[in-house]
Amino acid sequence: MGLALGQYIKETRKSSKISSMKLSQEAKISKSYLDYVESGARDPGPDILAKLAAALDIHIDALFDMQIRDKLDLAISKLSAGNPGIDENVLQTVPRDGHTTQSIDLKALAMLQAAFRAKNDTARVADYIKNHDLRAIVKAGANLDDEELAKIRKVMESLYPEKFHD
């Protein structure tokens, strides 16, 4: 199910030096359920993810994104298994004229692959930001290298020191 999500929760818990028993108590879930989540055997709902995020003091968006990536990856694996020989790096297209020999599985696989690739697209994420100036900054930042981003961070830190607590 959610291997990457479970691994992330477990690593975050361990790096915070929190036992699984303590996290389960703070999140108000059973320890056995937490064990299932951390092993990837269970796929927690949004309510459980919210409890875990609050108990671990992390952003819930990271957990949601990881859960979506896990689900996309699993779906791609299932569809690829049913279509041996598919090159996962090539986006398959299906004409809208209805005269195609491609199966719906191939179309679904192509759509999942595109969604999986889009999850890493910072510029697309920026489209959801309502503030025009902030949206422009995020889009510009998506194309900068680490050195340029470090310079921008220094300027931002000097302007807003209370916002940068790493």
BANU-111329 format. One record per residue: residue in one letter; chain; x, y, z of N, C-alpha, C, CB in turn. Coordinates in Angstrom, 2 decimals. Glycine has a CB too. Example, Ala and Ser with C-alpha at 12.3 -4.5 7.8 and 13.67 -1.06 7.14 Angstrom:
2
a | A | 13.19 | -5.69 | 7.80 | 12.30 | -4.50 | 7.80 | 13.20 | -3.30 | 7.80 | 11.31 | -4.47 | 9.05 $
s | A | 12.85 | -2.25 | 7.08 | 13.67 | -1.06 | 7.14 | 12.90 | 0.03 | 7.87 | 14.08 | -0.60 | 5.72 $
***
This chain:
166
m | A | 0.83 | -1.19 | 0.00 | 0.00 | 0.00 | 0.00 | 0.87 | 1.25 | 0.00 | -0.95 | 0.00 | 1.21 $
g | A | 1.09 | 1.86 | 1.16 | 1.82 | 3.12 | 1.24 | 3.21 | 2.96 | 1.80 | 1.06 | 4.10 | 2.06 $
l | A | 4.09 | 2.33 | 1.04 | 5.43 | 2.06 | 1.55 | 6.22 | 3.33 | 1.82 | 6.19 | 1.19 | 0.57 $
a | A | 6.24 | 4.26 | 0.88 | 7.00 | 5.50 | 1.06 | 6.41 | 6.32 | 2.20 | 7.02 | 6.32 | -0.24 $
l | A | 5.08 | 6.39 | 2.27 | 4.41 | 7.14 | 3.33 | 4.75 | 6.54 | 4.69 | 2.88 | 7.15 | 3.11 $
g | A | 4.62 | 5.23 | 4.82 | 4.92 | 4.57 | 6.09 | 6.36 | 4.76 | 6.50 | 4.61 | 3.10 | 5.98 $
q | A | 7.26 | 4.63 | 5.53 | 8.69 | 4.82 | 5.81 | 8.96 | 6.24 | 6.28 | 9.53 | 4.51 | 4.56 $
y | A | 8.33 | 7.23 | 5.65 | 8.52 | 8.63 | 6.03 | 8.03 | 8.88 | 7.45 | 7.79 | 9.56 | 5.04 $
i | A | 6.85 | 8.35 | 7.78 | 6.31 | 8.53 | 9.12 | 7.25 | 7.90 | 10.15 | 4.90 | 7.92 | 9.23 $
k | A | 7.72 | 6.71 | 9.86 | 8.62 | 6.01 | 10.77 | 9.94 | 6.76 | 10.96 | 8.90 | 4.59 | 10.26 $
e | A | 10.53 | 7.23 | 9.85 | 11.79 | 7.97 | 9.93 | 11.61 | 9.28 | 10.68 | 12.34 | 8.24 | 8.52 $
t | A | 10.49 | 9.97 | 10.44 | 10.22 | 11.23 | 11.14 | 10.06 | 10.97 | 12.63 | 8.96 | 11.91 | 10.57 $
r | A | 9.33 | 9.92 | 12.96 | 9.13 | 9.56 | 14.37 | 10.46 | 9.26 | 15.04 | 8.19 | 8.34 | 14.50 $
k | A | 11.30 | 8.46 | 14.38 | 12.59 | 8.09 | 14.96 | 13.53 | 9.29 | 15.08 | 13.24 | 7.01 | 14.11 $
s | A | 13.54 | 10.14 | 14.06 | 14.43 | 11.31 | 14.13 | 13.97 | 12.29 | 15.21 | 14.48 | 12.02 | 12.77 $
s | A | 12.68 | 12.25 | 15.55 | 12.16 | 13.07 | 16.63 | 12.31 | 12.38 | 17.98 | 10.69 | 13.41 | 16.38 $
k | A | 12.88 | 11.18 | 17.96 | 13.10 | 10.38 | 19.16 | 11.80 | 10.13 | 19.93 | 14.11 | 11.07 | 20.07 $
i | A | 10.77 | 9.72 | 19.16 | 9.47 | 9.40 | 19.73 | 9.24 | 7.90 | 19.51 | 8.32 | 10.26 | 19.07 $
s | A | 8.86 | 7.21 | 20.56 | 8.57 | 5.78 | 20.41 | 7.25 | 5.61 | 19.68 | 8.53 | 5.07 | 21.80 $
s | A | 7.07 | 4.44 | 19.10 | 5.81 | 4.18 | 18.40 | 4.64 | 4.18 | 19.38 | 5.87 | 2.84 | 17.65 $
m | A | 4.87 | 3.74 | 20.59 | 3.81 | 3.75 | 21.61 | 3.40 | 5.19 | 21.94 | 4.29 | 3.02 | 22.90 $
k | A | 4.39 | 6.06 | 22.12 | 4.09 | 7.46 | 22.46 | 3.36 | 8.14 | 21.30 | 5.39 | 8.23 | 22.81 $
l | A | 3.81 | 7.90 | 20.06 | 3.16 | 8.51 | 18.91 | 1.72 | 8.02 | 18.79 | 3.93 | 8.21 | 17.62 $
s | A | 1.51 | 6.75 | 18.99 | 0.15 | 6.22 | 18.89 | -0.75 | 6.83 | 19.96 | 0.15 | 4.69 | 19.02 $
q | A | -0.21 | 7.05 | 21.16 | -0.99 | 7.68 | 22.23 | -1.29 | 9.14 | 21.90 | -0.24 | 7.60 | 23.56 $
e | A | -0.29 | 9.88 | 21.42 | -0.49 | 11.29 | 21.09 | -1.46 | 11.46 | 19.92 | 0.85 | 11.95 | 20.77 $
a | A | -1.39 | 10.55 | 18.96 | -2.27 | 10.62 | 17.78 | -3.63 | 9.99 | 18.05 | -1.61 | 9.94 | 16.59 $
k | A | -3.75 | 9.35 | 19.23 | -5.01 | 8.69 | 19.61 | -5.43 | 7.60 | 18.61 | -6.12 | 9.73 | 19.74 $
i | A | -4.42 | 6.80 | 18.23 | -4.67 | 5.62 | 17.40 | -3.99 | 4.44 | 18.09 | -4.13 | 5.81 | 15.91 $
s | A | -4.39 | 3.23 | 17.76 | -3.77 | 2.07 | 18.39 | -2.34 | 1.89 | 17.87 | -4.61 | 0.79 | 18.14 $
k | A | -1.51 | 1.31 | 18.71 | -0.12 | 1.07 | 18.31 | -0.07 | 0.09 | 17.15 | 0.70 | 0.55 | 19.50 $
s | A | -0.96 | -0.91 | 17.17 | -0.95 | -1.89 | 16.08 | -1.31 | -1.23 | 14.76 | -1.93 | -3.05 | 16.39 $
y | A | -2.25 | -0.28 | 14.78 | -2.61 | 0.43 | 13.55 | -1.42 | 1.26 | 13.05 | -3.85 | 1.34 | 13.77 $
l | A | -0.73 | 1.93 | 13.99 | 0.46 | 2.71 | 13.61 | 1.51 | 1.79 | 12.99 | 1.04 | 3.44 | 14.84 $
d | A | 1.69 | 0.61 | 13.57 | 2.65 | -0.36 | 13.01 | 2.26 | -0.74 | 11.58 | 2.72 | -1.62 | 13.90 $
y | A | 0.97 | -0.95 | 11.36 | 0.49 | -1.27 | 10.00 | 0.77 | -0.12 | 9.03 | -1.02 | -1.58 | 10.02 $
v | A | 0.54 | 1.12 | 9.49 | 0.77 | 2.28 | 8.63 | 2.26 | 2.39 | 8.30 | 0.27 | 3.58 | 9.32 $
e | A | 3.10 | 2.27 | 9.33 | 4.55 | 2.41 | 9.11 | 5.12 | 1.30 | 8.23 | 5.27 | 2.42 | 10.45 $
s | A | 4.50 | 0.14 | 8.25 | 4.99 | -0.97 | 7.41 | 4.43 | -0.89 | 5.99 | 4.61 | -2.31 | 8.04 $
g | A | 3.44 | -0.02 | 5.78 | 2.83 | 0.12 | 4.46 | 1.67 | -0.83 | 4.25 | 3.86 | -0.11 | 3.40 $
a | A | 1.28 | -1.57 | 5.29 | 0.19 | -2.53 | 5.17 | -1.19 | -1.87 | 5.20 | 0.28 | -3.56 | 6.27 $
r | A | -1.28 | -0.69 | 5.77 | -2.55 | 0.05 | 5.84 | -2.37 | 1.42 | 5.21 | -3.03 | 0.18 | 7.31 $
d | A | -3.43 | 1.87 | 4.58 | -3.45 | 3.19 | 3.94 | -4.36 | 4.09 | 4.77 | -3.94 | 3.10 | 2.44 $
p | A | -3.78 | 4.96 | 5.60 | -4.60 | 5.75 | 6.50 | -5.44 | 6.79 | 5.77 | -3.72 | 6.43 | 7.52 $
g | A | -6.59 | 7.10 | 6.35 | -7.45 | 8.13 | 5.81 | -6.95 | 9.51 | 6.21 | -8.89 | 7.92 | 6.28 $
p | A | -7.58 | 10.55 | 5.67 | -7.15 | 11.92 | 5.98 | -7.20 | 12.25 | 7.47 | -8.01 | 12.89 | 5.22 $
d | A | -8.18 | 11.69 | 8.20 | -8.27 | 11.97 | 9.63 | -7.06 | 11.42 | 10.39 | -9.56 | 11.37 | 10.19 $
i | A | -6.62 | 10.23 | 10.03 | -5.45 | 9.63 | 10.68 | -4.19 | 10.39 | 10.29 | -5.32 | 8.12 | 10.31 $
l | A | -4.08 | 10.76 | 9.01 | -2.91 | 11.53 | 8.58 | -2.84 | 12.86 | 9.32 | -2.96 | 11.78 | 7.06 $
a | A | -3.99 | 13.49 | 9.53 | -4.02 | 14.77 | 10.26 | -3.56 | 14.56 | 11.70 | -5.45 | 15.37 | 10.23 $
k | A | -4.00 | 13.49 | 12.34 | -3.58 | 13.20 | 13.72 | -2.07 | 12.95 | 13.78 | -4.34 | 11.98 | 14.27 $
l | A | -1.56 | 12.18 | 12.83 | -0.13 | 11.89 | 12.81 | 0.70 | 13.15 | 12.54 | 0.18 | 10.82 | 11.75 $
a | A | 0.24 | 13.97 | 11.60 | 0.94 | 15.21 | 11.29 | 0.99 | 16.12 | 12.52 | 0.27 | 15.94 | 10.11 $
a | A | -0.13 | 16.22 | 13.22 | -0.18 | 17.06 | 14.43 | 0.74 | 16.51 | 15.51 | -1.62 | 17.15 | 14.97 $
a | A | 0.73 | 15.20 | 15.71 | 1.56 | 14.59 | 16.74 | 3.05 | 14.69 | 16.41 | 1.18 | 13.13 | 16.93 $
l | A | 3.39 | 14.63 | 15.12 | 4.79 | 14.72 | 14.70 | 5.22 | 16.16 | 14.42 | 5.00 | 13.87 | 13.45 $
d | A | 4.27 | 17.09 | 14.45 | 4.52 | 18.51 | 14.18 | 5.13 | 18.71 | 12.79 | 5.44 | 19.10 | 15.25 $
i | A | 4.48 | 18.10 | 11.80 | 4.90 | 18.25 | 10.41 | 3.71 | 18.72 | 9.57 | 5.48 | 16.90 | 9.85 $
h | A | 3.99 | 19.21 | 8.37 | 2.93 | 19.66 | 7.47 | 2.18 | 18.46 | 6.91 | 3.50 | 20.53 | 6.32 $
i | A | 0.88 | 18.53 | 6.94 | 0.07 | 17.42 | 6.46 | 0.18 | 17.28 | 4.94 | -1.40 | 17.62 | 6.86 $
d | A | 0.47 | 18.36 | 4.23 | 0.61 | 18.30 | 2.78 | 1.66 | 17.28 | 2.36 | 0.97 | 19.67 | 2.22 $
a | A | 2.74 | 17.19 | 3.12 | 3.80 | 16.23 | 2.78 | 3.25 | 14.81 | 2.85 | 5.00 | 16.38 | 3.74 $
l | A | 2.41 | 14.53 | 3.85 | 1.84 | 13.19 | 3.97 | 0.85 | 12.91 | 2.85 | 1.15 | 13.03 | 5.33 $
f | A | 0.01 | 13.90 | 2.53 | -0.95 | 13.72 | 1.43 | -0.23 | 13.49 | 0.11 | -1.87 | 14.95 | 1.32 $
d | A | 0.80 | 14.29 | -0.17 | 1.55 | 14.14 | -1.42 | 2.19 | 12.77 | -1.51 | 2.62 | 15.22 | -1.54 $
m | A | 2.76 | 12.31 | -0.39 | 3.40 | 11.00 | -0.39 | 2.37 | 9.88 | -0.61 | 4.14 | 10.78 | 0.93 $
q | A | 1.21 | 10.04 | 0.00 | 0.15 | 9.04 | -0.17 | -0.31 | 8.98 | -1.63 | -1.03 | 9.36 | 0.76 $
i | A | -0.45 | 10.14 | -2.25 | -0.86 | 10.18 | -3.66 | 0.21 | 9.53 | -4.53 | -1.12 | 11.63 | -4.11 $
r | A | 1.48 | 9.83 | -4.27 | 2.57 | 9.23 | -5.06 | 2.58 | 7.72 | -4.89 | 3.94 | 9.82 | -4.64 $
d | A | 2.37 | 7.25 | -3.66 | 2.30 | 5.80 | -3.42 | 1.17 | 5.17 | -4.24 | 2.10 | 5.50 | -1.92 $
k | A | 0.01 | 5.81 | -4.24 | -1.14 | 5.26 | -4.96 | -0.90 | 5.28 | -6.47 | -2.41 | 6.06 | -4.63 $
l | A | -0.32 | 6.36 | -6.97 | -0.01 | 6.43 | -8.40 | 1.01 | 5.36 | -8.79 | 0.52 | 7.82 | -8.78 $
d | A | 2.03 | 5.21 | -7.96 | 3.07 | 4.21 | -8.22 | 2.49 | 2.80 | -8.23 | 4.19 | 4.31 | -7.18 $
l | A | 1.62 | 2.50 | -7.27 | 0.97 | 1.19 | -7.21 | 0.10 | 0.96 | -8.45 | 0.13 | 1.07 | -5.93 $
a | A | -0.66 | 1.97 | -8.84 | -1.53 | 1.83 | -10.01 | -0.70 | 1.64 | -11.29 | -2.44 | 3.06 | -10.14 $
i | A | 0.39 | 2.37 | -11.41 | 1.27 | 2.22 | -12.58 | 1.83 | 0.81 | -12.61 | 2.41 | 3.26 | -12.55 $
s | A | 2.25 | 0.30 | -11.46 | 2.79 | -1.06 | -11.39 | 1.75 | -2.09 | -11.82 | 3.28 | -1.37 | -9.97 $
k | A | 0.52 | -1.94 | -11.33 | -0.54 | -2.88 | -11.68 | -0.85 | -2.84 | -13.18 | -1.80 | -2.57 | -10.88 $
l | A | -0.96 | -1.63 | -13.73 | -1.27 | -1.52 | -15.16 | -0.10 | -1.99 | -16.02 | -1.62 | -0.08 | -15.51 $
s | A | 1.12 | -1.72 | -15.57 | 2.29 | -2.15 | -16.34 | 2.41 | -3.67 | -16.33 | 3.57 | -1.53 | -15.77 $
a | A | 2.04 | -4.29 | -15.20 | 2.11 | -5.74 | -15.11 | 1.15 | -6.39 | -16.10 | 1.79 | -6.20 | -13.68 $
g | A | 0.03 | -5.74 | -16.35 | -0.94 | -6.27 | -17.30 | -0.60 | -5.96 | -18.74 | -2.30 | -5.74 | -16.98 $
n | A | 0.42 | -5.13 | -18.95 | 0.82 | -4.73 | -20.30 | 2.34 | -4.84 | -20.43 | 0.36 | -3.28 | -20.61 $
p | A | 2.88 | -6.06 | -20.48 | 4.33 | -6.22 | -20.55 | 4.90 | -5.56 | -21.81 | 4.71 | -7.71 | -20.52 $
g | A | 6.09 | -5.04 | -21.64 | 6.75 | -4.40 | -22.78 | 6.45 | -2.92 | -22.90 | 6.35 | -5.09 | -24.04 $
i | A | 5.64 | -2.38 | -21.99 | 5.33 | -0.95 | -22.03 | 6.54 | -0.17 | -21.54 | 4.07 | -0.62 | -21.17 $
d | A | 6.94 | 0.81 | -22.29 | 8.02 | 1.70 | -21.88 | 7.39 | 2.79 | -21.02 | 8.79 | 2.31 | -23.12 $
e | A | 7.67 | 2.76 | -19.71 | 7.04 | 3.71 | -18.80 | 7.51 | 5.13 | -19.01 | 7.31 | 3.31 | -17.38 $
n | A | 8.58 | 5.34 | -19.78 | 9.07 | 6.68 | -20.02 | 8.42 | 7.34 | -21.23 | 10.57 | 6.65 | -20.20 $
v | A | 7.65 | 6.58 | -21.97 | 7.00 | 7.11 | -23.16 | 5.53 | 7.28 | -22.86 | 7.22 | 6.17 | -24.39 $
l | A | 5.05 | 8.48 | -23.05 | 3.63 | 8.75 | -22.82 | 2.84 | 8.23 | -24.01 | 3.38 | 10.27 | -22.60 $
q | A | 1.93 | 7.33 | -23.74 | 1.08 | 6.76 | -24.78 | -0.07 | 7.72 | -25.06 | 0.55 | 5.35 | -24.36 $
t | A | -0.43 | 7.86 | -26.31 | -1.56 | 8.73 | -26.64 | -2.64 | 7.90 | -27.30 | -1.11 | 9.89 | -27.57 $
v | A | -3.87 | 8.32 | -27.10 | -5.01 | 7.62 | -27.68 | -5.82 | 8.65 | -28.46 | -5.88 | 6.92 | -26.58 $
p | A | -5.98 | 8.45 | -29.77 | -6.76 | 9.41 | -30.55 | -8.22 | 9.42 | -30.10 | -6.66 | 9.08 | -32.04 $
r | A | -8.87 | 10.57 | -30.23 | -10.26 | 10.72 | -29.80 | -11.26 | 10.27 | -30.87 | -10.53 | 12.16 | -29.43 $
d | A | -10.75 | 9.78 | -31.99 | -11.67 | 9.40 | -33.08 | -12.38 | 8.07 | -32.85 | -10.91 | 9.34 | -34.38 $
g | A | -11.99 | 7.37 | -31.79 | -12.65 | 6.10 | -31.48 | -12.11 | 4.93 | -32.28 | -14.11 | 6.22 | -31.71 $
h | A | -11.21 | 5.18 | -33.21 | -10.66 | 4.10 | -34.05 | -9.25 | 3.76 | -33.58 | -10.66 | 4.50 | -35.55 $
t | A | -9.15 | 3.32 | -32.37 | -7.83 | 3.01 | -31.83 | -7.75 | 1.53 | -31.48 | -7.53 | 3.88 | -30.60 $
t | A | -6.56 | 1.01 | -31.58 | -6.36 | -0.38 | -31.21 | -5.81 | -0.47 | -29.79 | -5.42 | -1.07 | -32.20 $
q | A | -5.51 | 0.69 | -29.17 | -5.00 | 0.67 | -27.81 | -6.11 | 0.35 | -26.83 | -4.36 | 2.02 | -27.45 $
s | A | -5.78 | -0.41 | -25.82 | -6.77 | -0.74 | -24.81 | -6.93 | 0.42 | -23.83 | -6.39 | -2.03 | -24.07 $
i | A | -8.01 | 0.39 | -23.08 | -8.24 | 1.42 | -22.07 | -7.17 | 1.36 | -21.00 | -9.64 | 1.27 | -21.44 $
d | A | -6.60 | 0.16 | -20.75 | -5.54 | 0.03 | -19.76 | -4.32 | 0.86 | -20.15 | -5.14 | -1.43 | -19.60 $
l | A | -3.99 | 0.87 | -21.44 | -2.85 | 1.66 | -21.89 | -3.12 | 3.14 | -21.73 | -2.51 | 1.34 | -23.35 $
k | A | -4.34 | 3.55 | -22.01 | -4.70 | 4.96 | -21.84 | -4.65 | 5.33 | -20.36 | -6.12 | 5.24 | -22.42 $
a | A | -5.18 | 4.46 | -19.51 | -5.14 | 4.71 | -18.07 | -3.69 | 4.76 | -17.57 | -5.93 | 3.61 | -17.32 $
l | A | -2.86 | 3.87 | -18.06 | -1.46 | 3.86 | -17.68 | -0.78 | 5.17 | -18.08 | -0.73 | 2.66 | -18.32 $
a | A | -1.04 | 5.63 | -19.28 | -0.45 | 6.88 | -19.75 | -0.90 | 8.05 | -18.88 | -0.83 | 7.14 | -21.21 $
m | A | -2.18 | 8.06 | -18.52 | -2.70 | 9.15 | -17.68 | -2.05 | 9.12 | -16.29 | -4.23 | 9.05 | -17.55 $
l | A | -1.87 | 7.92 | -15.73 | -1.23 | 7.81 | -14.43 | 0.23 | 8.24 | -14.48 | -1.33 | 6.37 | -13.91 $
q | A | 0.91 | 7.84 | -15.55 | 2.32 | 8.24 | -15.68 | 2.44 | 9.76 | -15.78 | 2.95 | 7.59 | -16.92 $
a | A | 1.54 | 10.39 | -16.51 | 1.57 | 11.85 | -16.63 | 1.29 | 12.50 | -15.27 | 0.54 | 12.33 | -17.67 $
a | A | 0.34 | 11.96 | -14.52 | 0.03 | 12.50 | -13.19 | 1.21 | 12.31 | -12.25 | -1.22 | 11.82 | -12.62 $
f | A | 1.88 | 11.18 | -12.35 | 3.03 | 10.90 | -11.49 | 4.15 | 11.91 | -11.77 | 3.54 | 9.45 | -11.72 $
r | A | 4.41 | 12.15 | -13.04 | 5.44 | 13.12 | -13.40 | 5.04 | 14.52 | -12.98 | 5.71 | 13.09 | -14.91 $
a | A | 3.78 | 14.85 | -13.06 | 3.31 | 16.20 | -12.73 | 3.42 | 16.49 | -11.24 | 1.86 | 16.38 | -13.17 $
k | A | 3.43 | 15.46 | -10.38 | 3.53 | 15.67 | -8.94 | 4.84 | 16.35 | -8.58 | 3.40 | 14.35 | -8.19 $
n | A | 5.85 | 16.26 | -9.43 | 7.14 | 16.88 | -9.15 | 7.30 | 18.24 | -9.79 | 8.25 | 15.97 | -9.60 $
d | A | 6.28 | 18.75 | -10.41 | 6.36 | 19.98 | -11.17 | 6.04 | 21.19 | -10.28 | 5.41 | 19.93 | -12.37 $
t | A | 7.07 | 21.82 | -9.75 | 6.90 | 22.96 | -8.85 | 6.16 | 24.10 | -9.54 | 8.25 | 23.45 | -8.34 $
a | A | 6.43 | 24.31 | -10.83 | 5.77 | 25.39 | -11.55 | 4.25 | 25.17 | -11.60 | 6.33 | 25.51 | -12.98 $
r | A | 3.82 | 23.92 | -11.73 | 2.38 | 23.64 | -11.73 | 1.76 | 23.88 | -10.36 | 2.12 | 22.19 | -12.17 $
v | A | 2.51 | 23.54 | -9.32 | 2.04 | 23.77 | -7.95 | 1.81 | 25.27 | -7.75 | 3.05 | 23.23 | -6.90 $
a | A | 2.66 | 26.06 | -8.33 | 2.55 | 27.51 | -8.19 | 1.22 | 28.04 | -8.71 | 3.69 | 28.20 | -8.93 $
d | A | 0.61 | 27.35 | -9.66 | -0.68 | 27.79 | -10.20 | -1.78 | 27.82 | -9.15 | -1.09 | 26.89 | -11.34 $
y | A | -1.60 | 27.08 | -8.06 | -2.61 | 27.04 | -7.01 | -2.45 | 28.18 | -6.00 | -2.56 | 25.71 | -6.29 $
i | A | -1.38 | 28.94 | -6.09 | -1.14 | 30.05 | -5.16 | -1.94 | 31.25 | -5.64 | 0.39 | 30.39 | -5.06 $
k | A | -2.76 | 31.78 | -4.76 | -3.66 | 32.87 | -5.13 | -2.95 | 34.22 | -5.24 | -4.78 | 32.98 | -4.13 $
n | A | -1.98 | 34.48 | -4.36 | -1.28 | 35.75 | -4.38 | -0.39 | 35.82 | -5.62 | -0.44 | 35.93 | -3.09 $
h | A | -0.63 | 36.85 | -6.45 | 0.06 | 36.98 | -7.74 | 1.58 | 37.06 | -7.56 | -0.44 | 38.22 | -8.48 $
d | A | 2.05 | 37.89 | -6.61 | 3.48 | 38.07 | -6.41 | 4.15 | 36.78 | -5.93 | 3.74 | 39.19 | -5.41 $
l | A | 3.52 | 36.11 | -4.97 | 4.08 | 34.87 | -4.45 | 4.10 | 33.79 | -5.54 | 3.28 | 34.39 | -3.23 $
r | A | 3.05 | 33.74 | -6.35 | 2.99 | 32.76 | -7.44 | 4.16 | 32.99 | -8.40 | 1.64 | 32.86 | -8.19 $
a | A | 4.45 | 34.24 | -8.74 | 5.55 | 34.56 | -9.65 | 6.89 | 34.16 | -9.04 | 5.55 | 36.07 | -9.98 $
i | A | 7.05 | 34.36 | -7.73 | 8.30 | 34.00 | -7.06 | 8.51 | 32.50 | -7.10 | 8.31 | 34.51 | -5.61 $
v | A | 7.45 | 31.73 | -6.80 | 7.57 | 30.27 | -6.80 | 7.88 | 29.75 | -8.20 | 6.27 | 29.63 | -6.27 $
k | A | 7.20 | 30.30 | -9.21 | 7.47 | 29.87 | -10.59 | 8.91 | 30.17 | -10.99 | 6.51 | 30.55 | -11.56 $
a | A | 9.40 | 31.34 | -10.62 | 10.78 | 31.70 | -10.96 | 11.75 | 30.78 | -10.21 | 11.06 | 33.19 | -10.61 $
g | A | 11.44 | 30.50 | -8.94 | 12.31 | 29.65 | -8.12 | 12.40 | 28.23 | -8.62 | 11.82 | 29.63 | -6.72 $
a | A | 11.40 | 27.77 | -9.34 | 11.40 | 26.39 | -9.84 | 12.53 | 26.17 | -10.85 | 10.06 | 26.07 | -10.49 $
n | A | 13.02 | 27.24 | -11.46 | 14.05 | 27.11 | -12.48 | 15.44 | 27.52 | -12.01 | 13.67 | 27.93 | -13.67 $
l | A | 15.57 | 27.84 | -10.71 | 16.85 | 28.29 | -10.19 | 17.65 | 27.12 | -9.65 | 16.66 | 29.34 | -9.10 $
d | A | 19.00 | 27.25 | -9.71 | 19.82 | 26.20 | -9.13 | 19.98 | 26.44 | -7.63 | 21.22 | 26.15 | -9.83 $
d | A | 20.62 | 25.52 | -6.94 | 20.73 | 25.59 | -5.49 | 21.47 | 26.83 | -5.01 | 21.44 | 24.36 | -4.97 $
e | A | 22.49 | 27.24 | -5.75 | 23.27 | 28.42 | -5.36 | 22.41 | 29.68 | -5.43 | 24.51 | 28.56 | -6.27 $
e | A | 21.64 | 29.83 | -6.50 | 20.77 | 30.99 | -6.63 | 19.69 | 31.00 | -5.55 | 20.13 | 31.02 | -8.02 $
l | A | 19.13 | 29.82 | -5.25 | 18.11 | 29.72 | -4.20 | 18.69 | 30.08 | -2.83 | 17.52 | 28.30 | -4.16 $
a | A | 19.94 | 29.70 | -2.59 | 20.59 | 30.02 | -1.32 | 20.74 | 31.54 | -1.16 | 21.96 | 29.34 | -1.23 $
k | A | 21.05 | 32.22 | -2.25 | 21.18 | 33.68 | -2.21 | 19.82 | 34.33 | -1.89 | 21.73 | 34.23 | -3.56 $
i | A | 18.78 | 33.83 | -2.53 | 17.45 | 34.38 | -2.29 | 17.03 | 34.12 | -0.85 | 16.41 | 33.77 | -3.27 $
r | A | 17.34 | 32.94 | -0.36 | 16.99 | 32.62 | 1.03 | 17.68 | 33.58 | 2.00 | 17.38 | 31.17 | 1.36 $
k | A | 18.97 | 33.90 | 1.76 | 19.69 | 34.83 | 2.64 | 19.00 | 36.19 | 2.68 | 21.15 | 35.00 | 2.17 $
v | A | 18.56 | 36.66 | 1.53 | 17.86 | 37.95 | 1.49 | 16.56 | 37.87 | 2.27 | 17.59 | 38.37 | 0.03 $
m | A | 15.80 | 36.79 | 2.03 | 14.52 | 36.63 | 2.73 | 14.74 | 36.49 | 4.23 | 13.77 | 35.40 | 2.19 $
e | A | 15.78 | 35.77 | 4.62 | 16.08 | 35.61 | 6.04 | 16.42 | 36.93 | 6.70 | 17.23 | 34.64 | 6.23 $
s | A | 17.15 | 37.78 | 5.98 | 17.50 | 39.08 | 6.55 | 16.27 | 39.97 | 6.71 | 18.55 | 39.79 | 5.68 $
l | A | 15.29 | 39.81 | 5.83 | 14.06 | 40.60 | 5.91 | 13.07 | 40.05 | 6.94 | 13.39 | 40.66 | 4.55 $
y | A | 13.00 | 38.72 | 7.05 | 12.02 | 38.06 | 7.91 | 12.70 | 36.98 | 8.76 | 10.88 | 37.44 | 7.06 $
p | A | 13.60 | 37.35 | 9.68 | 14.35 | 36.35 | 10.45 | 13.47 | 35.44 | 11.28 | 15.34 | 37.05 | 11.36 $
e | A | 12.34 | 35.93 | 11.75 | 11.47 | 35.11 | 12.61 | 10.77 | 33.98 | 11.84 | 10.43 | 35.99 | 13.27 $
k | A | 10.75 | 34.05 | 10.52 | 10.09 | 33.03 | 9.71 | 11.00 | 31.87 | 9.34 | 9.54 | 33.65 | 8.46 $
f | A | 12.29 | 32.01 | 9.59 | 13.26 | 30.99 | 9.19 | 13.85 | 30.31 | 10.43 | 14.38 | 31.61 | 8.34 $
h | A | 13.18 | 29.24 | 10.85 | 13.63 | 28.48 | 12.02 | 13.93 | 27.06 | 11.59 | 12.57 | 28.50 | 13.16 $
d | A | 15.08 | 26.79 | 11.06 | 15.45 | 25.43 | 10.62 | 16.15 | 24.68 | 11.70 | 16.34 | 25.48 | 9.39 $
***
